[in-house]
Amino acid sequence: MMLQAYASRTGTRRNLEALGRAGWRLLCEPSQLSRYGGTLPPLPYAIDNGAWGCYQREVPFDAIGFQTMLDQMGAGADWIVVPDIVAGGLDSLRFSMGWLGQVSRYGLPLLAVQDGMVPEDVRKLVGPDVGIFLGGTTEWKLRTMRSWGSLARERGARFHVARVNTVRRIRLCQDANADSFDGTSVSRFAVNLPRLDNERRQMHIFDVLGEEIP
């Protein structure tokens, strides 16, 4: 099955048009609300909770912004990432559980798995109605991707991998049987789109998970 790709920033009109022609979708988060002005995005989309951006900016999670995005855009989203704590382990899972019921009222929730978590922590929680969003730090994500993919297949859950911007990482997603991934590379630089889009359309047959993480 071909990977579904999401661009996590909208970029320029030219880039948006290129993404649309290639069948890519958008991953929207609360800091982008002003871009849409109460209207829906120009391409099919999913919703991220914005925790990664808050983590990078060293600011608290924007719960109000996330709820506003749910109210405005939740019903039309492919799926929605339940609020989490970046690299927060089981504290992140406990935080997510406080939001899971709320998010489920709008659409398909994806539980974010983070550094310090193992598949057994969420085995009974995920399935056709609750998917898996692989976040966390880069090294941990690449090292554990296959185990989360195995859990998703076992439970019939959607499996999405965050922050994928290279051919090699797309191949890792294919090897782990992910359903989708997101990245910023193609939305910021349209020149990268043909190369990455071509890779996500191919069925990768080589085992690259054993390679050293760069």
Residue frames relative to the residue before (quaternion, step in Angstrom):
aa qw qx qy qz dx dy dz
M 1.0000 0.0000 0.0000 0.0000 0.00 0.00 0.00
M 0.4517 -0.6988 0.4833 0.2721 3.58 -0.90 0.92
L 0.5090 -0.6494 0.4798 0.2982 3.53 -1.02 0.84
Q 0.3198 -0.6932 0.6045 0.2277 3.57 -1.10 0.72
A 0.1913 -0.8110 0.5483 0.0712 3.57 -0.84 0.99
Y 0.1311 -0.7743 0.6175 0.0450 3.54 -1.10 0.86
A 0.2629 -0.7296 0.6097 0.1640 3.55 -1.01 0.85
S 0.3065 -0.8163 0.4660 0.1499 3.55 -0.59 1.11
R 0.7209 0.2306 -0.2636 0.5980 3.58 1.26 0.40
T 0.5116 -0.6898 0.4201 0.2930 3.55 -0.99 0.76
G 0.2433 -0.8102 0.5073 0.1642 3.61 1.06 -0.58
T 0.7447 -0.3795 0.3014 0.4588 3.56 -1.23 -0.55
R 0.6759 -0.4651 0.3695 0.4362 3.56 -1.30 0.21
R 0.6267 0.5443 -0.3341 0.4466 3.59 1.01 -0.83
N 0.6750 0.4837 -0.2947 0.4728 3.56 0.93 -0.88
L 0.6226 0.5429 -0.3375 0.4514 3.58 1.02 -0.79
E 0.6604 0.5053 -0.3107 0.4605 3.56 0.93 -0.88
A 0.6457 0.5101 -0.3161 0.4722 3.58 1.02 -0.80
L 0.6383 0.5210 -0.3256 0.4638 3.59 0.97 -0.80
G 0.6621 0.5162 -0.3085 0.4473 3.56 0.92 -0.90
R 0.6507 0.5136 -0.3186 0.4596 3.59 0.95 -0.83
A 0.7092 0.4511 -0.2530 0.4790 3.58 1.06 -0.75
G 0.5202 -0.6703 0.4030 0.3431 3.60 1.23 -0.09
W 0.4177 0.6847 -0.4892 0.3425 3.57 1.21 0.44
R 0.2975 -0.7392 0.5811 0.1656 3.55 -1.26 0.50
L 0.4807 -0.6635 0.4928 0.2929 3.57 -1.30 0.09
L 0.2035 -0.7180 0.6471 0.1561 3.53 -1.22 0.60
C 0.1286 -0.8324 0.5390 0.0093 3.56 -0.34 1.30
E 0.0283 -0.7917 0.6099 0.0204 3.58 -1.13 0.62
P 0.7467 -0.4893 0.2161 0.3954 3.58 -1.18 0.59
S 0.6275 0.5511 -0.3635 0.4128 3.63 0.97 -0.63
Q 0.6659 0.5039 -0.2974 0.4629 3.60 1.24 -0.30
L 0.3599 0.7749 -0.4747 0.2113 3.61 1.23 -0.06
S 0.6588 0.5280 -0.3285 0.4235 3.59 0.91 -0.82
R 0.5817 0.5934 -0.3783 0.4080 3.60 1.15 -0.49
Y 0.7459 0.4253 -0.2159 0.4648 3.54 1.04 -0.80
G 0.2417 -0.8290 0.4834 0.1435 3.58 1.22 -0.33
G 0.7298 -0.4216 0.2345 0.4845 3.56 1.01 0.79
T 0.6211 0.5046 -0.3547 0.4836 3.60 1.26 0.02
L 0.5722 -0.5906 0.4396 0.3612 3.55 -1.27 0.28
P 0.6140 -0.5536 0.4022 0.3934 3.61 -1.15 0.50
P 0.5817 -0.6293 0.3974 0.3282 3.59 -1.17 0.51
L 0.7358 0.2869 -0.1967 0.5811 3.60 1.28 -0.17
P 0.6356 -0.4692 0.4051 0.4602 3.61 -1.20 0.22
Y 0.0817 -0.8408 0.5335 -0.0417 3.57 -0.98 0.80
A 0.2128 -0.6900 0.6659 0.1874 3.48 -1.49 0.18
I 0.3776 -0.7297 0.5294 0.2113 3.58 -1.26 0.31
D 0.1793 -0.7299 0.6520 0.0995 3.53 -0.96 0.99
N 0.5180 -0.6788 0.4255 0.2999 3.58 -1.07 0.63
G 0.5101 -0.6852 0.3997 0.3325 3.61 1.23 -0.23
A 0.4032 0.7407 -0.4681 0.2639 3.59 1.24 0.03
W 0.6321 0.5398 -0.3465 0.4347 3.61 0.99 -0.76
G 0.6622 0.5011 -0.3099 0.4629 3.58 0.93 -0.85
C 0.6388 0.5113 -0.3240 0.4749 3.58 1.00 -0.79
Y 0.6229 0.5436 -0.3251 0.4591 3.57 1.05 -0.83
Q 0.6769 0.4889 -0.2927 0.4659 3.58 0.92 -0.90
R 0.7193 0.4238 -0.2429 0.4941 3.59 1.03 -0.77
E 0.3569 -0.7608 0.4639 0.2804 3.58 1.35 -0.11
V 0.4874 0.6045 -0.4640 0.4262 3.54 0.89 1.06
P 0.6200 -0.5539 0.3896 0.3962 3.63 -1.17 0.44
F 0.6289 -0.5251 0.4172 0.3932 3.55 -1.25 0.46
D 0.3595 -0.7488 0.5256 0.1837 3.57 -0.92 0.98
A 0.1335 -0.8346 0.5319 0.0518 3.57 0.27 1.27
I 0.6409 0.5227 -0.3317 0.4539 3.59 1.00 -0.78
G 0.6586 0.5037 -0.3104 0.4650 3.57 0.92 -0.85
F 0.6469 0.5164 -0.3217 0.4597 3.58 0.98 -0.82
Q 0.6607 0.4967 -0.3121 0.4683 3.59 0.91 -0.87
T 0.6249 0.5319 -0.3354 0.4627 3.58 1.03 -0.75
M 0.6562 0.4987 -0.3122 0.4725 3.58 0.97 -0.82
L 0.6074 0.5375 -0.3533 0.4661 3.59 1.03 -0.71
D 0.6815 0.4979 -0.2940 0.4486 3.57 0.83 -0.98
Q 0.7375 0.4361 -0.2349 0.4590 3.58 0.92 -0.89
M 0.8452 0.2020 -0.0265 0.4941 3.56 0.92 -0.93
G 0.4651 0.7423 -0.4172 0.2421 3.58 1.21 -0.36
A 0.6719 0.5353 -0.3134 0.4046 3.58 0.87 -0.92
G 0.7360 0.4226 -0.2377 0.4724 3.60 1.12 -0.57
A 0.5132 0.6818 -0.4007 0.3335 3.59 1.27 -0.08
D 0.5480 -0.5907 0.4801 0.3467 3.56 -1.16 0.63
W 0.7480 -0.1740 0.1572 0.6209 3.55 1.04 -0.90
I 0.2711 -0.7629 0.5746 0.1197 3.57 -1.30 0.39
V 0.3484 -0.7313 0.5450 0.2163 3.59 -0.84 0.95
V 0.3983 -0.7140 0.5285 0.2287 3.57 -0.74 1.08
P 0.5848 -0.6005 0.4036 0.3668 3.65 -0.90 0.81
D 0.0201 -0.8045 0.5899 -0.0656 3.54 -0.98 0.93
I 0.3963 -0.6675 0.5666 0.2764 3.55 -1.36 -0.04
V 0.4302 -0.7220 0.4735 0.2635 3.60 -0.51 1.14
A 0.8470 0.0133 -0.0740 0.5263 3.56 -0.86 1.11
G 0.4396 0.7590 -0.3913 0.2786 3.57 1.24 0.47
G 0.3930 -0.7521 0.4669 0.2488 3.61 1.23 0.06
L 0.8326 -0.1698 0.1374 0.5091 3.56 -1.00 -0.82
D 0.5456 0.5750 -0.4113 0.4500 3.60 1.17 -0.36
S 0.6275 0.5272 -0.3280 0.4698 3.57 1.06 -0.75
L 0.6554 0.5145 -0.3165 0.4534 3.57 0.92 -0.88
R 0.6524 0.5037 -0.3214 0.4662 3.59 0.93 -0.83
F 0.6298 0.5200 -0.3275 0.4750 3.58 1.04 -0.76
S 0.6556 0.5216 -0.3065 0.4518 3.57 0.93 -0.88
M 0.6414 0.5414 -0.3373 0.4262 3.58 0.95 -0.82
G 0.6198 0.5481 -0.3419 0.4456 3.59 1.13 -0.54
W 0.7202 0.4138 -0.2254 0.5091 3.57 1.27 -0.43
L 0.4975 0.7218 -0.4121 0.2483 3.58 1.14 -0.56
G 0.6752 0.4962 -0.3064 0.4518 3.59 0.84 -0.90
Q 0.6396 0.5318 -0.3190 0.4542 3.57 1.00 -0.83
V 0.6849 0.4809 -0.2893 0.4647 3.58 0.84 -0.97
S 0.6334 0.5684 -0.3284 0.4098 3.58 0.98 -0.83
R 0.6046 0.5715 -0.3600 0.4221 3.58 1.13 -0.47
Y 0.7064 0.4552 -0.2548 0.4784 3.59 1.22 -0.44
G 0.7828 -0.2173 0.1846 0.5530 3.59 1.00 -0.72
L 0.7520 -0.3696 0.2813 0.4677 3.56 -1.29 -0.34
P 0.2273 -0.7894 0.5528 0.1402 3.62 -0.58 1.06
L 0.1584 -0.7377 0.6437 0.1276 3.54 -1.20 0.63
L 0.3162 -0.7351 0.5700 0.1866 3.57 -0.83 1.01
A 0.3357 -0.7367 0.5515 0.2013 3.57 -0.80 0.98
V 0.1802 -0.7603 0.6145 0.1086 3.58 -0.86 0.97
Q 0.1505 -0.8231 0.5472 -0.0186 3.51 -0.92 1.07
D 0.7291 -0.3985 0.3256 0.4513 3.56 -1.33 0.28
G 0.7715 0.3276 -0.2589 0.4801 3.55 -0.93 0.93
M 0.6472 0.4824 -0.3241 0.4934 3.58 1.25 -0.17
V 0.1683 -0.7505 0.6305 0.1041 3.55 -1.28 0.56
P 0.6947 -0.5014 0.3045 0.4162 3.60 -1.14 0.49
E 0.6234 0.5611 -0.3571 0.4113 3.59 0.97 -0.72
D 0.5847 0.6013 -0.3713 0.3984 3.60 1.13 -0.54
V 0.8047 0.2508 -0.1209 0.5243 3.59 1.07 -0.65
R 0.3297 0.7952 -0.4715 0.1913 3.59 1.27 -0.02
K 0.7470 0.4040 -0.2257 0.4773 3.58 0.85 -0.93
L 0.6364 0.5547 -0.3199 0.4301 3.58 1.26 -0.22
V 0.7441 0.4120 -0.2208 0.4772 3.58 1.03 -0.78
G 0.2128 0.7450 -0.6085 0.1717 3.52 -1.26 0.57
P 0.8065 -0.2587 0.1742 0.5022 3.62 -1.14 -0.42
D 0.7451 0.4078 -0.2193 0.4801 3.60 1.11 -0.63
V 0.7579 0.2032 -0.1450 0.6027 3.61 1.29 -0.12
G 0.1755 -0.8263 0.5300 0.0740 3.59 -0.50 1.18
I 0.4798 -0.6431 0.5245 0.2849 3.53 -1.41 -0.14
F 0.1094 -0.7553 0.6453 0.0318 3.55 -0.97 1.00
L 0.2157 -0.8015 0.5470 0.1088 3.59 -0.45 1.20
G 0.0085 0.7992 -0.5974 0.0656 3.54 -0.38 1.30
G 0.4011 0.7495 -0.4797 0.2176 3.56 -0.81 -1.00
T 0.6876 -0.4447 0.3577 0.4488 3.53 -1.32 -0.13
T 0.6638 -0.5620 0.3192 0.3763 3.56 -1.13 0.66
E 0.6792 0.4952 -0.3130 0.4422 3.60 0.76 -0.97
W 0.6647 0.4962 -0.3031 0.4690 3.59 0.91 -0.90
K 0.6393 0.5431 -0.3247 0.4368 3.58 0.94 -0.87
L 0.6987 0.4648 -0.2794 0.4667 3.58 0.83 -0.97
R 0.6627 0.5225 -0.3075 0.4396 3.58 1.01 -0.76
T 0.7865 0.3466 -0.1626 0.4847 3.59 0.99 -0.80
M 0.3759 0.7790 -0.4593 0.2024 3.60 1.26 -0.14
R 0.6761 0.5105 -0.3158 0.4273 3.58 0.82 -0.92
S 0.6503 0.5175 -0.3391 0.4408 3.62 0.93 -0.74
W 0.6540 0.4865 -0.3211 0.4822 3.59 1.03 -0.69
G 0.6205 0.5312 -0.3435 0.4635 3.57 1.08 -0.64
S 0.6326 0.5254 -0.3282 0.4648 3.58 1.03 -0.76
L 0.6466 0.5115 -0.3181 0.4680 3.57 0.98 -0.83
A 0.6453 0.5252 -0.3265 0.4484 3.58 0.93 -0.85
R 0.6529 0.4995 -0.3204 0.4707 3.61 0.92 -0.83
E 0.6481 0.5360 -0.3147 0.4399 3.56 0.94 -0.92
R 0.7818 0.3582 -0.1654 0.4829 3.57 0.92 -0.94
G 0.4452 -0.7027 0.4514 0.3229 3.60 1.25 -0.08
A 0.4329 0.7118 -0.4331 0.3439 3.56 1.16 0.70
R 0.5217 -0.5927 0.5065 0.3465 3.55 -1.19 0.54
F 0.1173 -0.7973 0.5910 0.0357 3.58 -1.03 0.84
H 0.0171 -0.8014 0.5954 -0.0553 3.54 -0.61 1.24
V 0.2052 -0.7744 0.5903 0.0991 3.57 -1.04 0.85
A 0.3283 -0.7737 0.5185 0.1573 3.57 -0.78 1.07
R 0.8634 0.1804 -0.1178 0.4562 3.54 -1.36 0.48
V 0.3128 0.7152 -0.5407 0.3133 3.54 0.53 1.29
N 0.0766 0.8494 -0.5086 0.1181 3.58 -0.30 1.27
T 0.7123 0.3923 -0.2524 0.5244 3.60 1.24 0.19
V 0.6463 -0.5038 0.4045 0.4060 3.55 -1.29 0.37
R 0.6547 0.5257 -0.3307 0.4309 3.59 0.87 -0.89
R 0.6888 0.4686 -0.3035 0.4624 3.59 0.89 -0.80
I 0.5817 0.5393 -0.3821 0.4740 3.58 1.12 -0.51
R 0.6423 0.5157 -0.3212 0.4673 3.58 1.00 -0.79
L 0.6207 0.5265 -0.3427 0.4692 3.57 1.02 -0.72
C 0.6383 0.5182 -0.3259 0.4667 3.58 0.99 -0.79
Q 0.6409 0.5180 -0.3235 0.4651 3.58 0.98 -0.80
D 0.6674 0.5048 -0.3018 0.4569 3.57 0.92 -0.90
A 0.7060 0.4390 -0.2527 0.4949 3.58 1.11 -0.67
N 0.4243 -0.7315 0.4383 0.3045 3.60 1.32 0.09
A 0.1951 0.7720 -0.5708 0.2003 3.57 0.91 0.92
D 0.4472 -0.6679 0.5255 0.2789 3.55 -1.24 0.49
S 0.8114 -0.0279 0.0807 0.5782 3.57 1.05 -0.76
F 0.1144 -0.7616 0.6322 0.0851 3.53 -1.36 0.24
D 0.1943 -0.7583 0.6000 0.1651 3.56 -1.31 0.18
G 0.0641 0.7880 -0.6111 0.0383 3.53 -1.29 0.39
T 0.4720 -0.6845 0.4876 0.2662 3.55 -1.29 0.33
S 0.4970 0.7208 -0.4100 0.2554 3.57 1.17 -0.53
V 0.7447 0.4231 -0.2557 0.4484 3.59 0.72 -0.99
S 0.6572 0.5089 -0.3323 0.4458 3.60 1.05 -0.58
R 0.6785 0.4505 -0.2933 0.5006 3.60 1.15 -0.48
F 0.8029 0.1355 -0.0314 0.5797 3.57 1.05 -0.79
A 0.3009 -0.8006 0.4920 0.1627 3.58 -0.07 1.32
V 0.5606 0.6181 -0.3918 0.3875 3.59 1.13 -0.53
N 0.6520 0.5275 -0.3183 0.4419 3.62 1.14 -0.54
L 0.5208 0.6970 -0.3993 0.2891 3.58 1.18 -0.48
P 0.6798 0.4965 -0.3471 0.4133 3.69 0.64 -0.89
R 0.6716 0.5078 -0.3046 0.4454 3.58 0.90 -0.91
L 0.7143 0.4354 -0.2650 0.4797 3.59 0.81 -0.95
D 0.6478 0.5130 -0.3338 0.4536 3.58 0.99 -0.75
N 0.6231 0.5366 -0.3424 0.4544 3.59 0.99 -0.74
E 0.6641 0.5093 -0.3062 0.4536 3.57 0.97 -0.85
R 0.6913 0.4789 -0.3058 0.4463 3.60 0.86 -0.84
R 0.6403 0.5196 -0.3252 0.4629 3.61 1.23 -0.34
Q 0.6437 0.5154 -0.3221 0.4651 3.59 1.24 -0.24
M 0.3947 -0.6674 0.5725 0.2666 3.54 -1.22 0.56
H 0.2435 -0.7994 0.5369 0.1159 3.57 -0.37 1.24
I 0.1791 -0.8340 0.5183 0.0602 3.59 -0.70 1.06
F 0.6285 0.5470 -0.3425 0.4342 3.58 1.24 -0.11
D 0.4165 -0.6908 0.5349 0.2513 3.55 -1.08 0.73
V 0.0011 0.8227 -0.5676 0.0319 3.59 -0.38 1.21
L 0.4524 0.7090 -0.4539 0.2942 3.60 1.21 -0.04
G 0.6427 0.5316 -0.3334 0.4394 3.57 1.17 -0.35
E 0.4885 0.6674 -0.4387 0.3514 3.58 1.25 -0.11
E 0.5753 -0.5793 0.4504 0.3614 3.52 -1.20 0.52
I 0.4462 -0.6863 0.5067 0.2705 3.55 -0.92 0.89
P 0.4024 -0.7342 0.4826 0.2571 3.61 -0.69 1.05
